Every structure is written in structure tokens, then in C-alpha cells.
Amino acid sequence: MRSLTHFFIRILLPLAALASGLQARAALEIQVTGGAASRIPVALVPFQAPPNSPAPELTSIIGQDLLRSGQISLVETTGMQHPQEPAQIDYPAWRGKGADAVVIGQVVGLPGGRFEVRFRLMDAVRQTQLAGLSFNVGAGQWRAVAHKIADIIYEKLTGIPGVFSSRISYVQKRGAQYELRVADADGQNWQTVVRSREPIISPAFSPDGQRLAYVSFENKKPVVYVQSLRDGGRRAVAAFKGSNSAPAWSPDGKRLAVTLTRDAGSQIYLIDADGGGLTRLTRSGAIDTEPVWSPDGQWIYFTSDRGGSPQIYRVSSKGGDAKRISFEGEYNVSPDISPDGKYLAYIQRDGGRFRVALHELASGQVRVLTDSAYDESPSFAPNGQLLLYATLSGGRGVLGTVSLDGRTKARLSEPGTDAREPAWGP
């Protein structure tokens, strides 16, 4: 797990990278539990469509996206009329079911095997339209348009951009095989980026989402690589003497913070994304690792045991003295910072359990968001409203998301596999 393993072993783990053709799959199972007390109730009416069209899947994906947000609940539509146009909506009936908004849609067949997907989001209280769009889609685009519709619904109702069209990265282990994957935000439609019989760790998206940094051991020691998601091309950007690990992108995508042992113990360095311009950032006799940049690029947060136990520290990206940030608990590791710079998420050990904690930087208030025992690798969604993490369930690694109030959790699981090392990208 990252919370233990990465602090000491993240500097050591191997990877024998093998580029492969992209393979799309959709095998993960999604389970959503809990929910915020003030969720917005929405009636998602099943989209009307010709027989044998993917419309039921389309409606299902939209609903799952909205539920995972933790800010929207779905009103039961069984036994209700299924309108296709605004004039057909019986608003008093839907209000009687508790709906504040109603989503209706249609799928219309087009020549050449394409379809037009239409949807409208209606305010059930004011009986007005909040959004309405149509999409011309072909085979293989159903999931993308479903995520887009969910994004629009979410933003119109909450005022916050949706993240359902974003992507995540994670490492999947099946038997003796490791795969670095990129997938939709719900874990579906994954693609293999790197395949290896050795462990893969520390994937990190570039700010533009077009590159992944990760750690490779193909030269019998950890080396940081950057790989293009467009053409698969990659280069070693940190292959110095000793260990090279824990890459983290600067907000402008021009530099990486990395953990190296080239000069002494584990320390934080900055390096250009093409491998040039190396500078040392921290100078301590302790283990300094797991760097992450503040959104404005002014600070680097990292894990260090310089105070006797692993804690979160902060140092200027221009260098200088480090300041301790975490004080609650004797063991805090694996920081990530929210896109607005207001929160840190990290793994906190409490009574032998490793759980996701949320730290409000302004007040110093910390609250634990998960109730599991072996969590690792928390990563903020692009809108800062959800956290992606890995945990153990039934003896294997699974991915999960949790809302910032801790009330809504989702598990993304693929039978027979072991998922770790998640990172949420653009």
C-alpha cells in the first residue's frame, strides 16, 4: 500500500516497462453507498429510443455518475409516465415524488449507423428549462456522451464543473502481470499504457492530460519516465545514480518534482520535463519523498520523517526551510492538494488503520473520510469535490471514491484483479 510501502519502498520498487497497443475494456463493477443529507433530488427519466439501441446503458451511466458525486440523488421513476418533450411533463406529479429537476431524453436513429442523442434538464419547481443539447454519436461514443450529459446536469444544478468526462490512471495486477491503465472517471473503458511482469508505481498525469510520468525499473533500478498518451513515445527523465521516484508535475507542466538518492538519502529535487535542469530542493538527513505542487506553483508539500515519524511538510518551490503542516496523529503520508489549494488529503494511521484524511489548511481542522483499514494514494478530482483512492477489500486492491464530507463512497471493482496506485487526471 502507498501509505506504508511508498514511504520507504516507493524509492525501491521495480518496473520492466513494455509498451503495448491500447486495449479498451469495460469490466469494472460500480457500487455507491451513502449520500449527503442535502442532495438535490433529480428524476432521470429513461431515454426513449428504438429497440436494441444502447439507450438503457446511456441512462444508467448518467445515473451512476450523478450518484457518485454525493450531491445528487435519483428519484424513483417506476410507475411514472416517461415524457419525451417538456410539454408532456406532469410537474405536480414529479414534485409529488420529491423531484426538484427532471431529465428527459431521446435517442434517434440516423443513417450510417449513427444516432442523435437529445436531452433536456428541466426545473420542476419553476417549470423551466435549465439545459438542452443534442449530440451526433457513432459506435463507441455512448459512454463519452453519457459522461458529458452528466457533467452538464451536475454543473447546472450545483454551479460546480462536473468531472465525469475526466480520466483516471491506476495500476492493475492480474496474476503475475502488472498494467498501467488510463480509464474514464468511473473506471470503465480502460486502456493499457504499459504492461510488465514487474511492479509499476507512481503514475501522475501532466496538467494537460496528454502525458503520464511513472517509475520504471527496467534498468534494474527505479527510473522516472514520461510517456505520451497520444503516440506512446516515452523518455527517461530521471535516471541518476541510486533511486529515482515519486514524480509530480508542476502546474505549468514544464517541471517535475522527484525523489532522488543520488547525493545522499531520499531528497526532493526539481527537474525539467525533458530531463534537464536538475536542482536539489530539500537538504535533510531524513527521508523526504512524495512531493506534490500547490496549484499556484509556489510550494511543494511532501512526506518526511525528519521529526521522528512520517508527517507532511511544506517548502517553497524556490528552496528554503521546510515547515511542518500535519500535527494530528503520529503518522501522516502521501499528500495531495485540492485544485483550489484549500485542502490537503493524506493517509493517516490511527490504531493500526490507514485511512483517508482531509486537512483544511486555513483552520488546521482534520477529519477522517473513510472507515476502511488499508487505504492509499488519495487523489483529488479536478473540481475538488471527490477523492480517488485505493483500498483493500476481500484481500485485494480496489479503487474507491469518497465525497469531501465522507458521506458518499463508491467502489470500482474488477473481479479477480488487484488495483492500486490511482491518480485522477484532467
RODO-2510 file (C-alpha; in nm, 4 decimals, decimal comma):
residues 426
     n   res          X          Y          Z
     1     m     0,0000     0,0000     0,0000
     2     r     0,1201     0,3507    -0,0713
     3     s     0,0751     0,4764     0,2833
     4     l     0,3313     0,2291     0,4145
     5     t     0,5041     0,0797     0,1170
     6     h     0,5601     0,4013    -0,0729
     7     f     0,7139     0,5953     0,2084
     8     f     1,0047     0,3547     0,2371
     9     i     0,9779     0,1267    -0,0664
    10     r     0,8474     0,3683    -0,3270
    11     i     1,2120     0,4597    -0,3786
    12     l     1,2988     0,0974    -0,4473
    13     l     1,0209    -0,0717    -0,6416
    14     p     1,1000    -0,2055    -0,9914
    15     l     0,9278    -0,1883    -1,3232
    16     a     1,0146    -0,3567    -1,6508
    17     a     0,8123    -0,1420    -1,8860
    18     l     0,6800    -0,2840    -2,2079
    19     a     0,4860    -0,0578    -2,4423
    20     s     0,1707    -0,2182    -2,5730
    21     g    -0,1222    -0,1480    -2,8018
    22     l    -0,4182     0,0164    -2,6334
    23     q    -0,6888    -0,2261    -2,5318
    24     a    -1,0312    -0,0934    -2,4321
    25     r    -1,2394    -0,2769    -2,1722
    26     a    -1,5418    -0,2067    -1,9534
    27     a    -1,5390    -0,4713    -1,6804
    28     l    -1,5412    -0,2772    -1,3546
    29     e    -1,8384    -0,3025    -1,1194
    30     i    -1,9602     0,0168    -0,9505
    31     q    -2,1235     0,0280    -0,6071
    32     v    -2,2382     0,3545    -0,4478
    33     t    -2,3187     0,3816    -0,0774
    34     g    -2,4286     0,6676     0,1462
    35     g    -2,5079     1,0210     0,0450
    36     a    -2,5073     1,3791     0,1623
    37     a    -2,8058     1,4944     0,3637
    38     s    -2,8756     1,7849     0,1275
    39     r    -2,8565     1,6078    -0,2062
    40     i    -3,0553     1,7537    -0,4966
    41     p    -3,3368     1,5121    -0,5957
    42     v    -3,3460     1,4513    -0,9713
    43     a    -3,5852     1,2398    -1,1760
    44     l    -3,3795     1,0783    -1,4522
    45     v    -3,6430     0,9524    -1,6933
    46     p    -3,5245     0,6582    -1,9089
    47     f    -3,4303     0,7899    -2,2529
    48     q    -3,6737     0,6992    -2,5303
    49     a    -3,5066     0,5037    -2,8101
    50     p    -3,5511     0,2497    -3,0895
    51     p    -3,5327    -0,1187    -2,9909
    52     n    -3,1823    -0,2637    -2,9429
    53     s    -3,0203     0,0794    -2,9027
    54     p    -2,7766     0,1479    -2,6153
    55     a    -3,0209     0,3962    -2,4563
    56     p    -3,0690     0,1948    -2,1330
    57     e    -2,6907     0,1892    -2,0843
    58     l    -2,6781     0,5619    -2,1558
    59     t    -2,9347     0,6395    -1,8860
    60     s    -2,7616     0,4059    -1,6416
    61     i    -2,4205     0,5678    -1,6892
    62     i    -2,5646     0,9169    -1,6355
    63     g    -2,7364     0,7998    -1,3175
    64     q    -2,4264     0,6314    -1,1769
    65     d    -2,2208     0,9436    -1,2447
    66     l    -2,4686     1,1676    -1,0641
    67     l    -2,4960     0,9339    -0,7657
    68     r    -2,1179     0,9101    -0,7223
    69     s    -2,0980     1,2883    -0,6920
    70     g    -2,2581     1,2718    -0,3479
    71     q    -2,4588     1,5865    -0,4249
    72     i    -2,7427     1,4447    -0,6320
    73     s    -2,9992     1,1758    -0,5527
    74     l    -3,2218     0,9961    -0,8036
    75     v    -3,5992     0,9918    -0,7687
    76     e    -3,7735     0,6631    -0,8442
    77     t    -3,9351     0,6720    -1,1913
    78     t    -4,1134     0,3354    -1,1810
    79     g    -4,4860     0,3734    -1,2422
    80     m    -4,4475     0,7264    -1,3732
    81     q    -4,5047     0,8500    -1,7257
    82     h    -4,1907     0,8806    -1,9366
    83     p    -4,2203     1,2089    -2,1273
    84     q    -4,0078     1,2886    -2,4301
    85     e    -4,0830     1,6609    -2,4564
    86     p    -4,1189     1,9368    -2,1939
    87     a    -4,4889     1,9827    -2,2725
    88     q    -4,5514     1,6205    -2,1710
    89     i    -4,4045     1,6585    -1,8213
    90     d    -4,6546     1,6356    -1,5350
    91     y    -4,4681     1,8672    -1,2983
    92     p    -4,7058     1,8298    -0,9997
    93     a    -4,6667     1,4524    -1,0195
    94     w    -4,2858     1,4730    -1,0210
    95     r    -4,2897     1,7282    -0,7406
    96     g    -4,5074     1,4837    -0,5501
    97     k    -4,2266     1,2305    -0,5894
    98     g    -3,9856     1,4853    -0,4418
    99     a    -3,8061     1,5820    -0,7651
   100     d    -3,6536     1,9279    -0,7936
   101     a    -3,5405     1,8602    -1,1509
   102     v    -3,6419     1,6267    -1,4331
   103     v    -3,4150     1,4920    -1,7067
   104     i    -3,5742     1,3673    -2,0280
   105     g    -3,4054     1,2394    -2,3429
   106     q    -3,4360     1,0649    -2,6759
   107     v    -3,2135     0,8540    -2,8970
   108     v    -3,2986     0,8828    -3,2681
   109     g    -3,1505     0,6587    -3,5368
   110     l    -2,9562     0,8258    -3,8181
   111     p    -2,8178     0,6936    -4,1489
   112     g    -2,4848     0,5122    -4,1393
   113     g    -2,5392     0,3514    -3,8005
   114     r    -2,5184     0,6788    -3,6117
   115     f    -2,7585     0,8217    -3,3564
   116     e    -2,8724     1,1594    -3,2334
   117     v    -2,8901     1,1854    -2,8556
   118     r    -3,1126     1,4647    -2,7241
   119     f    -3,1648     1,5615    -2,3635
   120     r    -3,3256     1,8355    -2,1579
   121     l    -3,2820     1,9287    -1,7934
   122     m    -3,5994     2,0852    -1,6543
   123     d    -3,6514     2,2757    -1,3310
   124     a    -3,9508     2,1011    -1,1727
   125     v    -4,0195     2,3896    -0,9354
   126     r    -4,0167     2,6769    -1,1859
   127     q    -4,1166     2,4521    -1,4779
   128     t    -3,8423     2,5999    -1,6957
   129     q    -3,5587     2,4504    -1,8986
   130     l    -3,2117     2,4635    -1,7446
   131     a    -3,0218     2,2921    -2,0273
   132     g    -3,0884     2,1210    -2,3577
   133     l    -2,8466     1,9781    -2,6134
   134     s    -2,8178     1,7152    -2,8826
   135     f    -2,5196     1,5007    -2,9828
   136     n    -2,4458     1,3123    -3,3039
   137     v    -2,2695     0,9932    -3,1979
   138     g    -2,1407     0,6739    -3,3508
   139     a    -2,0411     0,3351    -3,2177
   140     g    -1,8055     0,3552    -2,9241
   141     q    -1,9138     0,7060    -2,8202
   142     w    -2,2005     0,6185    -2,5871
   143     r    -2,0009     0,6382    -2,2680
   144     a    -1,8410     0,9694    -2,3648
   145     v    -2,1748     1,1367    -2,4394
   146     a    -2,3274     0,9953    -2,1195
   147     h    -2,0441     1,1434    -1,9136
   148     k    -2,0837     1,4759    -2,0968
   149     i    -2,4565     1,4883    -2,0216
   150     a    -2,3881     1,4075    -1,6558
   151     d    -2,1301     1,6886    -1,6448
   152     i    -2,3838     1,9374    -1,7799
   153     i    -2,6570     1,8277    -1,5377
   154     y    -2,4208     1,8400    -1,2414
   155     e    -2,2874     2,1874    -1,3234
   156     k    -2,6308     2,3364    -1,3893
   157     l    -2,7625     2,2068    -1,0566
   158     t    -2,4584     2,2732    -0,8358
   159     g    -2,2696     2,5530    -1,0100
   160     i    -1,9550     2,3364    -0,9999
   161     p    -1,7956     2,1821    -1,3128
   162     g    -1,8506     1,8096    -1,3459
   163     v    -1,5639     1,5600    -1,3646
   164     f    -1,7349     1,2632    -1,5258
   165     s    -1,5591     1,3233    -1,8597
   166     s    -1,2170     1,3300    -1,6917
   167     r    -0,9785     1,0346    -1,6722
   168     i    -0,8031     0,8364    -1,4043
   169     s    -0,4894     0,6253    -1,4050
   170     y    -0,4132     0,3218    -1,1907
   171     v    -0,2068     0,0040    -1,1793
   172     q    -0,3902    -0,3255    -1,2157
   173     k    -0,2400    -0,6609    -1,1193
   174     r    -0,3775    -0,9838    -1,2579
   175     g    -0,1736    -1,2883    -1,1584
   176     a     0,1903    -1,2006    -1,2236
   177     q     0,1054    -0,9282    -1,4754
   178     y     0,1021    -0,5546    -1,3973
   179     e    -0,0685    -0,2980    -1,6193
   180     l    -0,0640     0,0794    -1,6040
   181     r    -0,4077     0,1857    -1,7230
   182     v    -0,5942     0,5020    -1,8137
   183     a    -0,9730     0,4908    -1,7811
   184     d    -1,2862     0,7016    -1,7655
   185     a    -1,3512     0,8625    -1,4277
   186     d    -1,5803     0,5712    -1,3350
   187     g    -1,3017     0,3199    -1,4034
   188     q    -1,4685     0,1919    -1,7213
   189     n    -1,3389     0,1929    -2,0787
   190     w    -0,9800     0,1386    -1,9662
   191     q    -0,6771     0,1314    -2,1894
   192     t    -0,3406    -0,0279    -2,1210
   193     v    -0,0499     0,2150    -2,1411
   194     v     0,2315    -0,0030    -2,0034
   195     r     0,2419    -0,3746    -1,9316
   196     s     0,5067    -0,5515    -1,7239
   197     r     0,5802    -0,8571    -1,5126
   198     e     0,7376    -0,6244    -1,2556
   199     p     0,5551    -0,3742    -1,0296
   200     i     0,4583    -0,0312    -1,1635
   201     i     0,4185     0,2663    -0,9296
   202     s     0,3561     0,6410    -0,9058
   203     p     0,1600     0,7336    -1,2202
   204     a     0,0979     1,1087    -1,2479
   205     f    -0,0934     1,2975    -1,5181
   206     s     0,0530     1,6094    -1,6732
   207     p    -0,1740     1,9157    -1,6317
   208     d    -0,2887     1,8909    -1,9950
   209     g    -0,3681     1,5201    -1,9557
   210     q    -0,1536     1,4233    -2,2536
   211     r     0,1382     1,2636    -2,0647
   212     l     0,1956     1,0262    -1,7778
   213     a     0,5000     1,0238    -1,5539
   214     y     0,5731     0,6960    -1,3742
   215     v     0,8584     0,4900    -1,2292
   216     s     1,0329     0,2136    -1,4238
   217     f     1,2835    -0,0462    -1,3022
   218     e     1,3782    -0,1903    -1,6378
   219     n     1,7421    -0,0896    -1,5842
   220     k     1,7441    -0,2796    -1,2539
   221     k     1,6827     0,0377    -1,0564
   222     p     1,3988     0,2904    -1,0328
   223     v     1,3932     0,5381    -1,3223
   224     v     1,1303     0,8085    -1,3844
   225     y     0,9764     0,8042    -1,7314
   226     v     0,7408     1,0419    -1,9083
   227     q     0,5157     0,8835    -2,1702
   228     s     0,2875     1,0440    -2,4277
   229     l    -0,0708     0,9178    -2,4231
   230     r    -0,1129     1,0238    -2,7855
   231     d     0,1593     0,8212    -2,9550
   232     g     0,3080     0,6082    -2,6743
   233     g     0,6508     0,7687    -2,7061
   234     r     0,8444     0,7971    -2,3827
   235     r     1,1756     0,9101    -2,2389
   236     a     1,3665     0,8601    -1,9157
   237     v     1,3770     1,1962    -1,7392
   238     a     1,5402     1,0887    -1,4109
   239     a     1,7878     0,8022    -1,4336
   240     f     2,0551     0,9101    -1,1889
   241     k     2,2721     0,7041    -0,9582
   242     g     2,0619     0,5433    -0,6887
   243     s     1,6848     0,5654    -0,6744
   244     n     1,4617     0,7889    -0,8885
   245     s     1,0960     0,8003    -0,7864
   246     a     0,7721     0,9837    -0,6919
   247     p     0,7247     1,2188    -0,9913
   248     a     0,4860     1,5144    -0,9525
   249     w     0,4059     1,7684    -1,2243
   250     s     0,4326     2,1436    -1,1795
   251     p     0,1084     2,3309    -1,2598
   252     d     0,2513     2,4592    -1,5899
   253     g     0,3642     2,1099    -1,6962
   254     k     0,7234     2,2249    -1,7508
   255     r     0,8887     2,0625    -1,4490
   256     l     0,8656     1,7621    -1,2222
   257     a     0,9373     1,7274    -0,8540
   258     v     1,1045     1,3896    -0,7968
   259     t     1,2626     1,1950    -0,5131
   260     l     1,6283     1,1003    -0,5685
   261     t     1,9058     0,9386    -0,3650
   262     r     2,1864     1,0475    -0,5990
   263     d     2,3665     1,2710    -0,3467
   264     a     2,2554     1,1405    -0,0094
   265     g     1,9418     0,9855     0,1333
   266     s     1,5981     1,0328    -0,0140
   267     q     1,5583     1,4035    -0,1025
   268     i     1,3302     1,6189    -0,3209
   269     y     1,4649     1,7595    -0,6486
   270     l     1,3176     1,9620    -0,9343
   271     i     1,3844     1,8665    -1,2941
   272     d     1,2630     1,9847    -1,6337
   273     a     1,0039     1,7620    -1,8005
   274     d     1,2616     1,6731    -2,0682
   275     g     1,5181     1,5630    -1,8081
   276     g     1,7321     1,8780    -1,7913
   277     g     1,7829     2,1489    -1,5314
   278     l     1,8132     1,9358    -1,2184
   279     t     1,8165     2,1264    -0,8868
   280     r     1,8030     1,9976    -0,5311
   281     l     1,5146     2,1310    -0,3194
   282     t     1,5416     1,9716     0,0266
   283     r     1,8515     1,9129     0,2369
   284     s     1,7921     1,6971     0,5390
   285     g     1,9283     1,3823     0,6931
   286     a     1,5801     1,2286     0,6835
   287     i     1,3681     1,0595     0,4178
   288     d     1,1937     1,3299     0,2119
   289     t     0,9576     1,1901    -0,0516
   290     e     0,6090     1,2034    -0,2135
   291     p     0,6193     1,5660    -0,3342
   292     v     0,3123     1,7462    -0,4659
   293     w     0,2895     2,1037    -0,6007
   294     s     0,0498     2,3697    -0,4778
   295     p    -0,1880     2,4898    -0,7549
   296     d    -0,0031     2,8241    -0,7815
   297     g     0,3358     2,6513    -0,8129
   298     q     0,4762     2,8362    -0,5109
   299     w     0,5004     2,5430    -0,2704
   300     i     0,5916     2,1765    -0,2562
   301     y     0,4178     1,9574     0,0012
   302     f     0,5936     1,6320     0,0842
   303     t     0,6292     1,3473     0,3343
   304     s     0,9273     1,3397     0,5700
   305     d     1,0318     1,1614     0,8889
   306     r     1,2674     1,4450     0,9878
   307     g     1,0665     1,4923     1,3086
   308     g     1,0909     1,1274     1,4058
   309     s     0,7746     0,9995     1,2372
   310     p     0,6299     1,0440     0,8883
   311     q     0,4488     1,3787     0,8596
   312     i     0,3536     1,6314     0,5921
   313     y     0,5815     1,9327     0,5358
   314     r     0,5861     2,2297     0,3006
   315     v     0,8788     2,4054     0,1330
   316     s     0,8947     2,6886    -0,1199
   317     s     0,9458     2,5653    -0,4756
   318     k     1,2415     2,8081    -0,4832
   319     g     1,4026     2,6370    -0,1831
   320     g     1,4486     2,7268     0,1802
   321     d     1,3421     2,5887     0,5152
   322     a     1,0580     2,3374     0,5355
   323     k     0,7597     2,3866     0,7655
   324     r     0,5657     2,1027     0,9230
   325     i     0,1962     2,1022     0,8247
   326     s     0,0418     1,7915     0,9864
   327     f     0,0301     1,7633     1,3657
   328     e    -0,2757     1,5490     1,4344
   329     g    -0,1671     1,1858     1,4567
   330     e     0,1730     1,0208     1,4643
   331     y     0,1755     0,9009     1,1028
   332     n     0,0612     1,1046     0,8003
   333     v     0,1836     1,0296     0,4469
   334     s     0,1004     1,0559     0,0735
   335     p    -0,0288     1,4146     0,0439
   336     d    -0,2363     1,5558    -0,2392
   337     i    -0,3670     1,9108    -0,2588
   338     s    -0,7070     2,0256    -0,3818
   339     p    -0,7245     2,2295    -0,7050
   340     d    -0,8243     2,5405    -0,5101
   341     g    -0,5361     2,4960    -0,2650
   342     k    -0,7656     2,4870     0,0392
   343     y    -0,7300     2,1225     0,1402
   344     l    -0,4710     1,8525     0,1773
   345     a    -0,5695     1,4873     0,1592
   346     y    -0,3344     1,2269     0,3011
   347     i    -0,3234     0,8863     0,4644
   348     q    -0,3413     0,8916     0,8415
   349     r    -0,2647     0,5923     1,0630
   350     d    -0,4930     0,5568     1,3623
   351     g    -0,4916     0,2462     1,5798
   352     g    -0,3290     0,0373     1,3077
   353     r    -0,5755     0,1534     1,0402
   354     f    -0,4692     0,3590     0,7398
   355     r    -0,7472     0,5898     0,6252
   356     v    -0,8008     0,8940     0,4021
   357     a    -0,7943     1,2201     0,5989
   358     l    -0,8872     1,5707     0,4834
   359     h    -0,6913     1,8661     0,6235
   360     e    -0,8285     2,2193     0,5865
   361     l    -0,5162     2,4321     0,5568
   362     a    -0,6660     2,7606     0,6799
   363     s    -0,8050     2,6210     1,0050
   364     g    -0,5867     2,3137     1,0530
   365     q    -0,9003     2,1045     1,1037
   366     v    -0,8591     1,7377     1,0084
   367     r    -1,1348     1,4831     0,9563
   368     v    -1,1147     1,1198     0,8507
   369     l    -1,3278     1,0420     0,5440
   370     t    -1,3085     0,6623     0,5159
   371     d    -1,3817     0,3759     0,7517
   372     s    -1,1622     0,1122     0,5883
   373     a    -0,8287    -0,0170     0,7186
   374     y    -0,5719    -0,0079     0,4376
   375     d    -0,6237     0,2990     0,2202
   376     e    -0,3560     0,4533    -0,0020
   377     s    -0,2863     0,7136    -0,2713
   378     p    -0,5582     0,9797    -0,2274
   379     s    -0,6035     1,1965    -0,5382
   380     f    -0,8387     1,4932    -0,5821
   381     a    -1,0886     1,5159    -0,8670
   382     p    -1,0326     1,8138    -1,0999
   383     n    -1,3240     2,0005    -0,9387
   384     g    -1,2000     1,9245    -0,5867
   385     q    -1,5300     1,7644    -0,4778
   386     l    -1,4256     1,3979    -0,4689
   387     l    -1,1200     1,1945    -0,3752
   388     l    -0,9998     0,8843    -0,5549
   389     y    -0,8052     0,6299    -0,3504
   390     a    -0,7153     0,2625    -0,3314
   391     t    -0,8059     0,0265    -0,0502
   392     l    -0,8236    -0,3431     0,0314
   393     s    -1,1476    -0,5380     0,0059
   394     g    -1,1649    -0,9142     0,0323
   395     g    -0,7866    -0,9351     0,0295
   396     r    -0,7379    -0,7478    -0,2975
   397     g    -0,6908    -0,3896    -0,4026
   398     v    -0,9916    -0,1942    -0,5261
   399     l    -1,0422     0,1687    -0,6237
   400     g    -1,2828     0,3953    -0,4418
   401     t    -1,4106     0,7499    -0,4377
   402     v    -1,5324     0,9498    -0,1400
   403     s    -1,7007     1,2892    -0,1174
   404     l    -1,5342     1,5598     0,0893
   405     d    -1,7932     1,5207     0,3636
   406     g    -1,7198     1,1471     0,3754
   407     r    -2,0873     1,0567     0,3316
   408     t    -2,0843     0,9198    -0,0217
   409     k    -1,8491     0,6386    -0,1183
   410     a    -1,8201     0,4356    -0,4366
   411     r    -1,6170     0,1235    -0,5085
   412     l    -1,4841     0,0432    -0,8542
   413     s    -1,4001    -0,3246    -0,8708
   414     e    -1,2959    -0,5746    -1,1366
   415     p    -1,3302    -0,9399    -1,0273
   416     g    -1,0067    -1,1344    -0,9955
   417     t    -0,7729    -0,8349    -1,0134
   418     d    -0,5819    -0,6089    -0,7754
   419     a    -0,5970    -0,2315    -0,8378
   420     r    -0,3546     0,0166    -0,6799
   421     e    -0,1784     0,3492    -0,7370
   422     p    -0,4716     0,5636    -0,8576
   423     a    -0,4283     0,9184    -0,9867
   424     w    -0,7085     1,1487    -1,1065
   425     g    -0,6224     1,3447    -1,4191
   426     p    -0,7901     1,6164    -1,6262
***
